[in-house]
Amino acid sequence: MAAIARMLVRRVLILIPMLLGVVLFVFVIMRFSKNKPEYAYFQGANPTPEQIHQFQVENHLLDPLPVRYVRFVGQLLRGDMGTSALTKAPVRGSIATALPLTLQLTLFGVVIAIVLSVLFGVIAAIFRDRWPDQVIRLVSLIGVASPAFWLALLMIQYLAVDRGWFPTGGYINPADSVSGWLRSLTLPALALSLPIAAYLTRIIRTSMVEELDKDYVRTAIGSGLPPVVVVGRNVLRNALINPLTVLGLRVGYLLGGAVVIETIFALPGMGQLMITAVRNGDPAVVQGVVITIAVGFVVVNLLIDVLYLLVNPRLRSAA
């Protein structure tokens, strides 16, 4: 536990400047965007130059960029992401409403990706160079090359429109119907997770093959241990160490990919919130969503680092 605590402290110290850099990047990019808060605030009206200037002065938009950045970071540390110039509502409230759905979709997708990749990766490694391995490798190659949005459109056409097994879009709260909630998230989660599952399957298959060729596996099986026990207890655990790092990166991509998938399936999550904000020219909301997703990406990779340390005794002793 002491090694994990030391590693966690080091990672957090590294993440602080990284998060500040991410916030700075997003902040500067949004400052050069054509979507200005004053335009969103007076959208639909015909303000005079004096009114625009007064709005800029009241909201400190004419201050030097470094001063505005420091002020913005201070607001973020207090949990204040600003106010939507369009709806006049706090951005934090909009994100708090949309984020749970995106987290549900991402978590659902992660579970599907892990289950499928471990199952097919292990099967492919055990039946190495035989027809199950060749079929799985071919299908996983197709899956890696298939964009999530294309899979989403195919699923809507063949599974929702043609057969009616799932809804074409929309979201059902689990408090209203658990089965309806599962049906509303199944297609989006599948579309989001299948390319990740295909990629992880190939990595797990390679790691499993490397482990199966090691001497300790032949020794354990030769001493009389059942192959199922050896594979399940030792080979699989060792083979999953490397895919953990890849999983951390892919979970971040799931958060980003949810933006497109939520739009296709009309899910009121972070993606729908950002697309609506971009369409309406509301920079404060766009900025808040992008920063939230970026912070989520960083936090997920921190958790993966901790998990990586837990399953790898050599790293624990090194830490």
C-alpha positions in Angstrom: 0.0 0.0 0.0 2.9 2.4 0.7 4.2 1.8 -2.8 0.8 2.6 -4.3 0.5 5.7 -2.2 3.9 7.0 -3.3 3.1 6.3 -6.9 -0.3 8.0 -6.6 1.3 11.1 -5.1 3.9 11.2 -8.0 1.2 10.8 -10.6 -1.0 13.6 -9.0 2.0 16.0 -8.9 2.6 15.3 -12.6 -1.1 15.7 -13.4 -1.5 19.1 -11.9 0.6 20.9 -14.6 -0.9 18.7 -17.2 -4.4 19.7 -16.2 -3.4 23.4 -16.1 -1.9 23.0 -19.6 -5.1 21.4 -20.9 -7.2 24.2 -19.4 -4.9 26.8 -20.9 -5.1 25.2 -24.4 -8.9 25.1 -24.3 -9.1 28.6 -22.9 -6.8 30.1 -25.6 -8.5 28.2 -28.4 -11.9 29.4 -27.3 -10.7 33.0 -27.1 -9.8 32.9 -30.8 -13.2 31.3 -31.7 -15.6 33.3 -33.7 -18.3 32.4 -31.2 -18.0 35.2 -28.6 -20.0 35.5 -25.4 -21.3 38.9 -26.3 -22.8 37.6 -29.6 -24.5 34.7 -27.8 -25.8 37.0 -25.1 -27.4 39.4 -27.7 -28.4 36.6 -30.1 -31.6 37.6 -31.9 -31.3 41.2 -30.9 -29.6 44.2 -32.5 -27.3 45.6 -29.8 -25.5 48.9 -30.2 -21.7 49.1 -29.9 -22.2 50.7 -26.5 -24.2 47.8 -25.2 -21.6 45.3 -26.5 -18.8 47.3 -24.9 -20.7 47.5 -21.6 -21.2 43.7 -21.6 -17.5 43.2 -22.3 -16.5 45.5 -19.4 -19.0 43.9 -16.9 -17.7 40.4 -17.7 -14.0 41.4 -17.8 -13.7 40.4 -21.5 -11.3 43.3 -22.2 -8.8 42.3 -19.5 -5.4 40.9 -20.7 -5.5 37.2 -21.6 -3.2 36.0 -18.7 -5.4 37.8 -16.2 -8.5 36.2 -17.6 -6.8 32.8 -17.5 -5.8 33.1 -13.9 -9.3 34.2 -13.0 -10.8 31.3 -14.9 -8.6 28.8 -13.1 -9.6 30.3 -9.8 -13.3 29.9 -10.8 -12.7 26.2 -11.8 -11.1 25.5 -8.4 -14.3 26.8 -6.8 -16.4 24.6 -9.1 -17.5 27.5 -11.2 -17.4 26.9 -15.0 -19.0 30.2 -15.9 -22.5 31.1 -17.1 -24.1 30.3 -20.4 -24.4 33.6 -22.3 -27.4 32.1 -24.2 -29.5 30.5 -21.4 -28.1 32.7 -18.5 -27.8 29.4 -16.5 -24.6 28.1 -14.8 -22.6 25.8 -17.1 -22.0 23.5 -14.1 -25.7 22.8 -13.9 -25.9 21.8 -17.5 -22.9 19.5 -17.3 -24.2 17.9 -14.0 -27.4 17.0 -15.9 -25.7 15.6 -19.0 -22.6 14.0 -17.5 -24.4 11.0 -15.8 -25.7 9.7 -19.1 -22.3 9.9 -20.8 -20.8 8.1 -17.8 -23.4 5.4 -18.1 -22.8 5.0 -21.8 -19.0 4.9 -21.4 -19.2 2.4 -18.5 -21.6 0.2 -20.4 -19.2 0.3 -23.4 -16.2 -0.5 -21.3 -17.9 -3.5 -19.8 -18.9 -4.8 -23.3 -15.4 -4.2 -24.7 -13.6 -6.0 -21.8 -15.9 -9.0 -21.8 -15.7 -9.5 -25.6 -12.0 -8.8 -25.9 -11.0 -11.1 -23.0 -13.3 -13.9 -24.3 -12.2 -13.8 -27.9 -8.6 -12.9 -27.2 -8.2 -16.0 -25.0 -10.0 -18.3 -27.5 -7.8 -17.0 -30.3 -4.6 -17.6 -28.3 -5.6 -21.1 -27.2 -6.5 -22.1 -30.7 -3.5 -20.4 -32.2 -3.2 -20.6 -36.0 -6.3 -22.8 -36.2 -9.6 -21.7 -37.7 -11.1 -20.1 -34.5 -7.9 -17.9 -34.3 -8.0 -17.0 -38.0 -11.7 -16.1 -37.9 -11.3 -14.0 -34.7 -8.3 -12.2 -36.2 -10.2 -11.4 -39.4 -13.3 -10.2 -37.6 -11.1 -8.1 -35.1 -9.3 -6.5 -38.1 -12.6 -5.5 -39.6 -13.8 -4.2 -36.3 -10.7 -2.0 -35.8 -11.2 -0.5 -39.3 -14.9 0.2 -38.7 -15.7 3.7 -37.4 -18.1 3.8 -34.5 -20.6 6.2 -36.3 -20.8 3.8 -39.3 -21.6 0.9 -37.0 -24.2 3.0 -35.2 -26.0 3.7 -38.5 -25.9 0.0 -39.5 -27.3 -1.0 -36.2 -30.1 1.6 -36.4 -31.0 0.3 -39.8 -30.9 -3.4 -39.3 -31.6 -3.9 -35.6 -33.9 -0.9 -34.8 -35.7 0.0 -38.1 -35.9 -3.3 -39.9 -36.4 -5.6 -36.9 -37.6 -3.3 -34.1 -35.5 -5.0 -31.4 -34.2 -1.7 -30.1 -35.3 1.9 -30.2 -33.8 4.1 -32.9 -32.9 6.7 -30.3 -33.8 8.5 -27.1 -33.1 7.8 -23.5 -35.2 6.0 -20.8 -34.3 6.7 -17.2 -33.6 3.5 -15.2 -35.9 4.8 -12.5 -38.8 4.5 -15.0 -37.9 1.2 -16.6 -34.7 -0.8 -16.2 -35.4 -2.9 -19.3 -36.1 0.3 -21.3 -32.9 1.8 -20.0 -30.9 -1.2 -21.1 -32.6 -1.2 -24.5 -32.0 2.5 -25.0 -28.2 2.2 -24.3 -27.5 -1.2 -25.9 -27.0 0.0 -29.5 -25.0 3.1 -28.6 -22.8 1.2 -26.2 -22.2 -1.5 -28.8 -21.4 1.0 -31.5 -19.0 2.7 -29.2 -17.3 -0.4 -27.8 -16.9 -2.8 -30.7 -13.9 -1.0 -32.4 -12.3 -0.9 -28.9 -13.1 -4.6 -28.3 -11.6 -5.5 -31.6 -8.4 -3.6 -30.9 -8.1 -5.1 -27.4 -8.8 -8.6 -28.7 -5.7 -8.5 -30.9 -3.5 -7.2 -28.0 -4.8 -9.8 -25.5 -4.3 -12.5 -28.1 -0.7 -11.5 -28.6 0.0 -11.2 -24.9 -1.6 -14.6 -24.2 0.5 -16.3 -26.9 3.7 -14.8 -25.4 2.7 -16.1 -22.0 1.7 -19.5 -23.2 5.2 -20.0 -24.8 7.0 -19.4 -21.5 8.7 -22.2 -19.6 6.6 -21.8 -16.4 3.4 -22.8 -18.3 4.9 -26.0 -19.7 6.3 -26.8 -16.2 3.0 -26.2 -14.5 1.1 -28.3 -17.0 3.8 -31.0 -16.9 3.6 -31.2 -13.1 -0.1 -32.2 -13.4 -2.0 -28.9 -13.0 -5.0 -28.7 -15.3 -4.5 -26.4 -18.2 -7.7 -24.5 -17.3 -6.2 -23.7 -13.9 -2.9 -22.6 -15.3 -4.5 -20.4 -18.0 -7.0 -18.9 -15.6 -4.8 -18.3 -12.6 -1.5 -17.4 -14.1 -1.4 -16.9 -17.8 -4.5 -14.7 -18.1 -3.4 -12.5 -15.2 0.0 -11.9 -16.6 -1.3 -11.4 -20.1 -3.7 -8.7 -19.1 -1.0 -6.4 -17.7 -0.1 -4.8 -21.0 -3.7 -4.4 -22.3 -4.5 -2.4 -19.1 -2.4 0.5 -20.4 -4.1 0.4 -23.8 -7.5 0.2 -22.0 -6.8 3.5 -20.2 -6.2 5.3 -23.4 -9.2 3.7 -25.1 -11.5 4.7 -22.2 -10.5 8.3 -22.9 -11.4 7.8 -26.6 -14.8 6.3 -25.5 -15.5 9.6 -23.7 -14.7 11.6 -26.8 -16.5 9.2 -29.1 -19.6 9.4 -27.0 -20.0 13.0 -28.4 -20.8 11.6 -31.9 -22.7 8.5 -30.8 -25.0 10.5 -28.5 -25.8 12.8 -31.4 -26.7 9.9 -33.7 -29.0 8.3 -31.1 -30.4 11.6 -29.7 -29.1 10.9 -26.2 -29.1 14.0 -23.9 -25.5 13.6 -22.7 -22.4 15.6 -23.0 -22.1 15.1 -26.7 -25.6 16.5 -27.4 -24.9 19.4 -25.0 -21.7 20.3 -26.8 -23.2 20.0 -30.3 -26.1 22.2 -29.3 -23.8 24.8 -27.7 -21.6 24.9 -30.9 -24.7 25.2 -33.1 -26.0 28.1 -30.9 -22.7 29.8 -30.5 -22.4 29.3 -26.7 -18.6 29.2 -26.0 -18.9 28.9 -22.2 -20.8 25.6 -22.5 -18.4 24.2 -25.2 -15.4 25.2 -23.0 -16.9 23.5 -20.0 -17.7 20.3 -21.8 -14.3 20.0 -23.4 -12.5 20.6 -20.1 -14.7 18.1 -18.3 -14.0 15.4 -20.9 -10.2 16.2 -20.8 -10.2 16.0 -17.0 -12.1 12.7 -17.2 -9.5 11.3 -19.6 -6.7 12.2 -17.2 -8.4 10.8 -14.2 -9.2 7.5 -15.9 -5.6 7.1 -16.9 -4.5 7.8 -13.3 -6.9 5.0 -12.1 -5.5 2.7 -14.8 -2.0 3.4 -13.5 -3.0 2.4 -10.0 -4.7 -0.8 -11.3 -1.6 -1.6 -13.3 0.5 -1.3 -10.2 -1.9 -3.6 -8.3 -1.7 -6.4 -10.8 2.1 -6.1 -11.5 4.2 -7.1 -8.4 7.4 -6.0 -10.1 6.2 -2.5 -10.4 5.1 -2.4 -6.8 8.6 -3.4 -5.6 10.1 -0.8 -8.0 7.9 1.9 -6.7 
